[in-house]
Amino acid sequence: MKKQKFRYNPETLSYDKVQLSWKEQLLRTLLVIAPAVVLGFGFHLLFSSLVLSSREVELVHENKDLLAEINEMREEVLLMSVVVEDLKKRDNEIYRVVFNAEPFPEQMRELGTGGSDEYEALKGHDYFDRVIENKKLIRALEKRIYAQSISFDEVIQLAKEKEQMLASIPAIQPVANADLTRIASGYGWRIDPIYKTSKMHWGLDFTADEGTNVYSTGNGVVLDLEQNLWGYGNCILIDHGFGYVSRYAHLSAFKVKKGDKIVRGQIIGSVGSTGKSTAPHLHYEIEKNGKKIDPIHFFHSDITAEEYERMLEMANNANQSFD
């Protein structure tokens, strides 16, 4: 039962019932309800911060799963990078060596893709830094795989041309063993026979009697015939293809002409002592892609292992060249 309030009236010396206006009644009601509302709102904030809704719990689990997937993806990309690196090593150190090819250009493996703003759309999202790191790893891997596919295309083409290449690469002595007196000088720093100073000797000197046959060391085309009063003297250049060019210097005679197609073992000239030469001999050089290389490494088709070892020893012991 609602309590009735009274107020003392001094005029009538009695108690009168207190009658509240509607405003006063409303204010009293609000004063009673307000603390409950504030307290309820406080409890709501407290529990909402401590206790997650079912949807929030679901999102937390999804984020954990996504993070695990991101980390797993990174490990898989790193593993694939190791595999591609192994393919690159085999490509350069095995396949290309077999076919006497230059290593695949490293700059081709590092060609750039994408710009600095490629990942702008990802910024601000959860784990965006890890996602961007993964995407960069994948981009780098894509570049390396693409470059490796180009390299393997070249290797496949080299394999198809192997028969022609093996016939073209210089592989025999330009002077037959039966006609060879000795190797007077090898590739490397030697004493000049005229100036008596140390100079780089870019080939091998085969001593033999004047007029001894000189043979092409591989299939090819006669690139040029030179006739010099000094230097190489009478000289033949043969283009073997695949980046190889051989030079036969100080000849006494030519047996071919410019533009002739040559096969390995064909007689192309005769030993002489023309140009800057102190005695009859053949000066023999090989170039690979414009760079002079040691011819001693190319005699593998017409001599035994023992003969090759003896040739190496003679070439290394020679102190003075003949030209």
BAKE-946420 format. One record per residue (C-alpha): x, y, z. Coordinates in steps of 0.05 Angstrom, whole numbers, padded with zeros to 5 digits, always signed. Layout:
REM residues N
XYZ/...
This chain:
REM residues 323
+00000+00000+00000/+00026+00067-00020/+00045+00110+00039/+00006+00176+00045/+00047+00236+00065/+00020+00293+00109/+00042+00363+00122/+00026+00403+00187/-00017+00465+00176/-00005+00516+00231/-00066+00556+00213/-00114+00500+00221/-00071+00465+00273/-00081+00400+00234/-00045+00355+00183/-00063+00362+00110/-00051+00309+00058/+00008+00326+00012/-00014+00330-00061/+00044+00327-00112/+00040+00360-00179/+00052+00317-00241/+00120+00350-00250/+00140+00332-00180/+00115+00261-00189/+00155+00255-00254/+00218+00282-00221/+00211+00233-00164/+00201+00176-00212/+00263+00196-00252/+00304+00200-00188/+00285+00129-00172/+00296+00101-00243/+00359+00140-00262/+00407+00104-00214/+00381+00037-00239/+00392+00057-00311/+00462+00084-00298/+00480+00022-00259/+00452-00023-00313/+00491+00013-00367/+00554+00008-00326/+00545-00067-00317/+00532-00073-00393/+00598-00038-00409/+00635-00080-00359/+00609-00146-00384/+00614-00127-00457/+00688-00112-00448/+00701-00176-00410/+00654-00224-00445/+00654-00231-00522/+00593-00244-00562/+00587-00309-00601/+00603-00271-00666/+00664-00239-00636/+00688-00306-00610/+00679-00334-00681/+00719-00276-00711/+00775-00286-00661/+00780-00360-00682/+00779-00340-00755/+00836-00290-00745/+00877-00344-00711/+00865-00391-00768/+00883-00338-00819/+00947-00322-00783/+00966-00395-00782/+00951-00399-00857/+00994-00337-00870/+01053-00367-00831/+01045-00434-00866/+01043-00399-00934/+01108-00363-00917/+01143-00428-00900/+01119-00460-00965/+01144-00401-01006/+01212-00403-00972/+01216-00478-00986/+01199-00466-01060/+01253-00412-01061/+01304-00463-01038/+01283-00510-01093/+01288-00456-01146/+01357-00437-01121/+01378-00509-01128/+01351-00510-01200/+01391-00446-01214/+01455-00478-01187/+01445-00541-01228/+01429-00499-01289/+01494-00457-01284/+01541-00510-01257/+01518-00573-01293/+01471-00564-01352/+01505-00503-01382/+01575-00530-01368/+01557-00593-01406/+01539-00551-01467/+01596-00501-01458/+01545-00445-01449/+01553-00381-01408/+01515-00378-01341/+01445-00348-01347/+01451-00272-01334/+01438-00258-01261/+01404-00191-01277/+01351-00229-01315/+01332-00265-01251/+01324-00198-01214/+01279-00161-01263/+01230-00117-01224/+01155-00126-01223/+01102-00082-01191/+01108-00013-01160/+01116+00014-01090/+01041+00027-01085/+01023-00045-01103/+01007-00061-01031/+00972+00003-01011/+00903-00030-01011/+00926-00080-00959/+00949-00028-00908/+00906-00020-00847/+00881-00092-00847/+00898-00143-00794/+00966-00175-00805/+00976-00131-00867/+01052-00130-00854/+01056-00206-00857/+01011-00209-00918/+01054-00157-00954/+01117-00196-00936/+01087-00259-00965/+01065-00224-01029/+01136-00196-01038/+01165-00266-01029/+01116-00294-01080/+01132-00238-01130/+01206-00251-01124/+01194-00326-01132/+01151-00314-01194/+01208-00273-01226/+01260-00327-01211/+01215-00383-01237/+01201-00343-01301/+01275-00330-01312/+01291-00403-01299/+01240-00425-01351/+01274-00379-01402/+01341-00409-01383/+01315-00480-01390/+01287-00463-01459/+01358-00444-01479/+01386-00508-01450/+01334-00549-01488/+01355-00514-01552/+01428-00528-01536/+01411-00602-01525/+01377-00604-01594/+01440-00573-01624/+01487-00617-01584/+01509-00660-01643/+01525-00599-01686/+01558-00564-01627/+01603-00624-01609/+01626-00628-01681/+01641-00553-01683/+01677-00541-01617/+01753-00543-01627/+01773-00611-01600/+01836-00638-01635/+01908-00616-01643/+01920-00571-01703/+01986-00608-01716/+01987-00684-01716/+02029-00719-01663/+02070-00753-01717/+02092-00685-01744/+02099-00650-01677/+02169-00635-01652/+02146-00605-01586/+02103-00552-01554/+02149-00493-01550/+02105-00449-01508/+02039-00451-01472/+01984-00402-01454/+02005-00350-01402/+02061-00301-01386/+02123-00317-01426/+02189-00284-01446/+02185-00250-01514/+02238-00281-01559/+02256-00214-01591/+02246-00162-01537/+02264-00208-01479/+02208-00179-01436/+02151-00214-01401/+02086-00212-01442/+02021-00250-01444/+02022-00308-01494/+01950-00320-01516/+01958-00388-01547/+02001-00451-01558/+02063-00455-01602/+02070-00522-01638/+02139-00532-01668/+02142-00572-01732/+02179-00570-01798/+02159-00517-01848/+02105-00543-01895/+02076-00590-01842/+02000-00596-01850/+01956-00554-01804/+01886-00582-01790/+01821-00548-01771/+01804-00567-01700/+01728-00565-01711/+01674-00554-01762/+01663-00482-01782/+01670-00427-01835/+01734-00391-01855/+01723-00323-01825/+01785-00289-01853/+01853-00299-01883/+01905-00248-01859/+01973-00233-01889/+02015-00191-01842/+02089-00172-01846/+02092-00173-01770/+02051-00201-01714/+02012-00263-01734/+02040-00265-01805/+01997-00308-01850/+01938-00326-01808/+01871-00363-01815/+01810-00348-01771/+01754-00401-01768/+01686-00387-01738/+01660-00451-01707/+01594-00422-01683/+01569-00425-01611/+01617-00367-01595/+01681-00404-01614/+01734-00376-01662/+01803-00409-01674/+01866-00375-01701/+01924-00409-01738/+01984-00362-01746/+02053-00356-01779/+02031-00402-01837/+02074-00412-01899/+02013-00427-01942/+01937-00426-01944/+01897-00487-01967/+01829-00454-01960/+01796-00388-01978/+01751-00340-01940/+01680-00365-01934/+01697-00439-01943/+01659-00488-01900/+01708-00530-01861/+01702-00597-01825/+01744-00621-01766/+01810-00651-01789/+01811-00616-01856/+01878-00589-01879/+01874-00513-01880/+01947-00491-01886/+02020-00506-01874/+02067-00491-01816/+02113-00432-01829/+02151-00375-01797/+02117-00312-01824/+02106-00249-01784/+02137-00241-01716/+02167-00311-01711/+02236-00337-01694/+02228-00408-01721/+02178-00452-01759/+02118-00464-01715/+02043-00458-01710/+02014-00407-01662/+01944-00431-01644/+01890-00392-01605/+01817-00401-01586/+01767-00347-01569/+01700-00358-01534/+01651-00301-01541/+01708-00254-01559/+01752-00274-01499/+01817-00312-01510/+01820-00377-01471/+01872-00431-01460/+01870-00481-01519/+01902-00536-01477/+01834-00553-01448/+01804-00571-01516/+01848-00630-01538/+01804-00688-01519/+01785-00723-01584/+01851-00748-01613/+01901-00760-01556/+01905-00807-01497/+01904-00786-01424/+01979-00798-01419/+01993-00756-01481/+01949-00700-01453/+01987-00701-01387/+02053-00696-01425/+02026-00639-01467/+02005-00601-01404/+02074-00610-01374/+02109-00586-01437/+02063-00525-01444/+02075-00505-01371/+02150-00515-01373/+02161-00473-01435/+02192-00407-01413/+02199-00370-01478/+02151-00365-01537/+02170-00369-01610/+02131-00305-01628/
